[in-house]
Amino acid sequence: MIKKKLTGSELLRQCANDPDAYLKAVTERNAALRAAGSPWVDAPLKTETGAFNIPTINESLYWEYVAGLITLHDAACEFCKANWDPYVDERSTMQRFKEIDKKYHKLN
């Protein structure tokens, strides 16, 4: 399992000269998300109507948190970077995750 979430550019930079390492890291990440039950891993890119099937940042972070790829603090930092919060706020992050969890029931 990946210990720290790497952004796409960080993962590419870390594995720039080793495509096998990049493929392995992405495969491990997808396996963890699939094991957690994420509906986005194997979803088609477009729906039948032609709309793009892309998760929002809060759902994406929720599934990474549930899969154990990131900590609550990491998720709070990502919300802050995305300007969803003015500061790193773990309490509001958990509130967002609890709202999403009403749909998926993955948090304890």
C-alpha positions as CSV (number, residue, x, y, z in Angstrom):
1,M,0.0,0.0,0.0
2,I,1.2,3.5,-0.8
3,K,2.1,5.3,2.5
4,K,1.8,8.9,1.2
5,K,-0.4,10.1,-1.6
6,L,1.5,11.5,-4.5
7,T,0.0,13.8,-7.0
8,G,0.2,12.7,-10.6
9,S,3.1,15.1,-11.3
10,E,5.1,13.9,-8.2
11,L,4.5,10.3,-9.2
12,L,5.7,11.0,-12.7
13,R,8.8,12.9,-11.5
14,Q,9.6,10.1,-9.0
15,C,9.3,7.4,-11.7
16,A,10.4,9.5,-14.7
17,N,13.2,7.0,-15.7
18,D,11.3,3.9,-14.6
19,P,8.0,3.3,-16.2
20,D,7.6,0.0,-14.5
21,A,7.8,1.7,-11.1
22,Y,5.1,4.2,-12.2
23,L,2.8,1.4,-13.5
24,K,3.3,-0.5,-10.2
25,A,2.5,2.5,-8.1
26,V,-0.7,3.3,-10.1
27,T,-1.7,-0.4,-10.0
28,E,-1.3,-0.5,-6.2
29,R,-3.3,2.7,-5.8
30,N,-6.1,1.5,-8.0
31,A,-6.1,-1.9,-6.2
32,A,-6.5,-0.1,-2.8
33,L,-9.3,2.1,-4.1
34,R,-11.0,-1.0,-5.7
35,A,-10.8,-2.9,-2.5
36,A,-12.4,0.0,-0.6
37,G,-15.3,-0.1,-3.0
38,S,-14.7,3.1,-5.0
39,P,-17.2,3.4,-7.9
40,W,-14.8,5.6,-9.8
41,V,-11.9,3.2,-10.4
42,D,-13.5,1.1,-13.1
43,A,-16.1,3.6,-14.2
44,P,-16.3,4.6,-17.9
45,L,-15.0,8.0,-18.7
46,K,-18.3,9.1,-20.2
47,T,-21.9,8.2,-19.4
48,E,-24.4,7.2,-22.0
49,T,-25.5,10.8,-22.5
50,G,-21.9,11.9,-23.2
51,A,-21.3,13.7,-19.9
52,F,-17.9,13.1,-18.3
53,N,-18.0,10.8,-15.3
54,I,-15.4,12.5,-13.1
55,P,-15.6,12.5,-9.3
56,T,-15.5,15.8,-7.4
57,I,-12.5,16.5,-5.1
58,N,-14.5,15.7,-2.0
59,E,-15.5,12.3,-3.3
60,S,-12.0,11.6,-4.6
61,L,-10.4,12.5,-1.2
62,Y,-13.1,10.5,0.6
63,W,-12.3,7.3,-1.3
64,E,-8.5,7.8,-0.8
65,Y,-9.1,8.3,2.9
66,V,-11.3,5.2,3.1
67,A,-8.8,3.1,1.2
68,G,-6.0,4.2,3.6
69,L,-4.0,6.0,1.0
70,I,-4.1,9.4,2.8
71,T,-4.7,10.5,6.4
72,L,-7.4,12.9,7.5
73,H,-4.7,15.6,7.8
74,D,-3.6,15.0,4.2
75,A,-7.2,15.4,3.1
76,A,-7.6,18.6,5.1
77,C,-4.4,19.9,3.4
78,E,-5.8,19.1,0.0
79,F,-9.1,20.9,0.7
80,C,-7.1,23.9,1.9
81,K,-4.9,23.8,-1.3
82,A,-8.1,23.6,-3.4
83,N,-9.5,26.7,-1.6
84,W,-12.4,24.8,0.0
85,D,-11.1,25.9,3.4
86,P,-9.1,29.0,4.4
87,Y,-6.9,26.8,6.7
88,V,-6.2,23.1,7.3
89,D,-9.4,22.1,9.1
90,E,-9.7,18.4,10.0
91,R,-13.1,18.9,11.7
92,S,-14.7,20.3,8.5
93,T,-13.0,17.6,6.4
94,M,-14.5,14.9,8.6
95,Q,-17.9,16.6,8.3
96,R,-17.7,16.5,4.5
97,F,-16.7,12.9,4.7
98,K,-19.6,12.0,6.9
99,E,-22.0,13.7,4.4
100,I,-20.6,11.5,1.6
101,D,-20.6,8.5,3.9
102,K,-24.4,8.7,4.2
103,K,-24.4,7.4,0.6
104,Y,-21.7,4.8,0.8
105,H,-21.5,3.7,4.5
106,K,-17.7,3.0,4.6
107,L,-16.6,5.0,7.7
108,N,-16.8,3.5,11.1
